[in-house]
Amino acid sequence: MKRNILAVSVMLLTLFIQPIQANDMLMDPMPAANPAPDFNLMGMDGETHTLEDLKGKFVLVNFWATWCNPCKVEMPLLEKLHQTLKSEKFTVLGLHVGPGPENIEEFKKLMPISFPIYVDMDLEVNWGVPGLPTTFLMNPEGKLIYRAVGKREFASDEMVNFLKSQIESYQFAQKYDGKFIPPMMR
């Protein structure tokens, strides 16, 4: 009897731990949810944008360049993710590191991208970008909560579910912050 209880307990524990480990492999949690360094950048729309423009939604910030082959592979995946999750709660943002808008326009002719792209030459230093591509997940408060260095399968079901769970968890926390919390959640 005790063996059966132990076996069932181990099995249930394994089921609960497994998804957490899989999510950690998709993006690495940031050690402390620090505010994202502010910026003032030119977008492909010709307008100047700041970090403040993005607060209030989850933003997947992808540092990339037209000369970076892994970045090129990620672009259609990021576009698919953007189309899947785009809403008032989530967006993808491309931060191009390298030569200006002309190169990006040529790139967009070959690979249509609907998410916003901002151009900057030195922002990667301010955000601690070790190489390209590097992607950060920023929460609606403007805090960096996850990072992925290198190419990722952004359109995969695992990634979509991971991002949806982040959005839902945040919304749940906001809903119950300072309000009645059901006993099972205490």
C-alpha positions in Angstrom: 0.0 0.0 0.0 2.8 2.4 1.0 4.6 1.5 -2.2 1.6 2.4 -4.3 1.2 5.7 -2.6 4.9 6.5 -3.1 4.7 5.4 -6.8 1.7 7.6 -7.5 3.3 10.5 -5.6 6.4 10.2 -7.7 4.4 10.0 -10.9 2.4 13.1 -10.1 5.4 15.0 -9.1 7.1 14.1 -12.4 4.0 15.3 -14.3 4.1 18.7 -12.6 7.9 19.2 -12.9 8.2 18.1 -16.5 6.4 21.1 -18.1 8.4 23.6 -15.9 11.7 22.1 -17.2 10.5 22.3 -20.8 9.5 25.9 -20.4 12.8 26.8 -18.9 14.5 25.5 -22.1 12.4 27.7 -24.3 13.6 30.9 -22.6 15.8 31.4 -19.6 14.3 33.3 -16.7 16.0 36.5 -15.8 17.6 36.3 -12.3 15.7 39.5 -11.3 12.9 41.1 -13.2 14.7 44.4 -13.8 13.1 47.2 -15.8 14.1 47.2 -19.4 16.6 50.0 -20.2 14.7 52.8 -21.9 15.3 53.7 -25.5 14.4 56.4 -28.0 14.5 54.8 -31.5 13.4 55.4 -35.0 10.9 52.9 -36.4 10.4 51.8 -40.0 7.3 54.0 -39.9 9.6 57.1 -39.6 8.4 57.9 -36.1 10.4 57.9 -32.9 9.4 55.4 -30.3 10.2 54.9 -26.6 9.9 52.0 -24.2 6.9 53.8 -22.6 5.0 53.2 -25.9 5.1 49.5 -25.2 4.1 49.3 -21.5 0.8 47.6 -20.8 1.4 44.5 -22.9 3.8 41.7 -23.1 6.5 42.4 -25.7 8.9 39.8 -27.3 11.9 42.0 -28.1 14.1 40.4 -30.7 17.6 41.8 -31.4 18.5 40.9 -35.0 20.4 42.0 -38.1 19.9 41.4 -41.9 23.4 39.9 -42.1 22.7 37.4 -39.3 21.6 34.0 -40.8 20.0 32.6 -37.6 18.1 35.9 -37.4 16.8 35.4 -40.9 15.6 31.9 -40.1 13.8 33.2 -37.0 11.9 36.0 -38.8 9.1 33.9 -40.4 8.7 32.1 -37.1 8.4 35.5 -35.2 5.9 36.7 -37.8 3.8 33.6 -37.3 4.0 34.0 -33.5 3.0 37.6 -33.9 0.0 36.7 -36.0 -1.0 33.9 -33.6 -0.8 36.0 -30.4 -1.1 39.6 -31.5 -3.6 41.5 -29.4 -3.7 44.3 -27.0 -1.9 42.0 -24.6 1.1 40.9 -26.8 3.3 42.0 -29.6 6.6 41.2 -31.2 9.2 43.9 -31.6 12.3 43.6 -33.8 15.3 45.7 -32.8 17.6 45.8 -35.8 21.3 46.2 -35.0 23.3 47.3 -38.0 22.9 49.4 -41.2 19.7 51.5 -41.4 16.3 51.3 -42.9 17.3 50.6 -46.6 18.7 47.2 -45.7 15.5 46.4 -43.7 13.2 47.5 -46.5 15.1 45.2 -48.9 14.8 42.3 -46.4 11.1 42.9 -45.9 10.5 42.6 -49.7 11.8 39.1 -49.5 10.2 38.3 -46.1 7.0 40.2 -45.2 7.0 41.2 -41.6 4.0 43.0 -40.0 5.4 43.5 -36.5 7.2 46.8 -35.7 10.9 47.1 -36.3 13.1 49.8 -34.7 16.6 50.6 -35.8 19.6 51.1 -33.4 23.3 50.7 -33.6 24.3 50.5 -29.9 21.2 49.5 -27.9 22.5 45.9 -27.7 25.2 47.0 -25.3 22.6 48.7 -23.0 20.5 45.5 -22.8 23.5 43.1 -22.3 23.0 41.3 -25.7 25.8 38.8 -26.0 25.1 38.0 -29.7 22.5 37.8 -32.3 19.8 36.7 -32.2 18.9 37.5 -28.6 15.3 37.8 -27.5 13.8 39.2 -24.3 10.3 38.8 -22.9 9.1 42.0 -21.3 6.1 42.1 -19.1 3.4 44.9 -19.2 5.2 46.7 -16.4 8.3 47.0 -18.6 10.4 44.4 -16.7 12.5 41.8 -18.5 11.5 38.4 -17.3 12.9 35.9 -19.8 15.8 35.8 -22.3 16.8 33.5 -25.1 20.2 33.7 -26.7 20.4 32.1 -30.1 17.7 30.9 -32.6 14.5 29.5 -31.2 11.4 27.8 -32.6 9.1 30.8 -31.9 6.1 29.4 -33.8 6.2 26.0 -32.0 3.2 25.0 -29.9 5.4 24.8 -26.9 6.5 28.4 -27.3 3.0 29.6 -28.0 1.7 27.8 -24.9 4.6 29.1 -22.8 3.8 32.7 -23.8 0.1 32.3 -23.3 0.8 30.9 -19.8 2.9 34.0 -19.0 0.1 36.3 -20.1 -2.6 34.3 -18.3 -0.5 34.1 -15.1 0.1 37.9 -15.1 -3.6 38.6 -15.7 -4.6 36.3 -12.9 -2.1 38.0 -10.5 -3.4 41.4 -11.5 -7.0 40.4 -11.0 -6.4 39.1 -7.5 -3.8 41.7 -6.4 -5.1 43.3 -3.2 -8.5 41.6 -3.7 -10.2 38.5 -2.5 -8.1 35.4 -3.2 -9.9 32.1 -3.2 -8.9 29.8 -0.3 -7.4 27.2 -2.6 -5.0 29.9 -3.9 -3.8 31.1 -0.5 
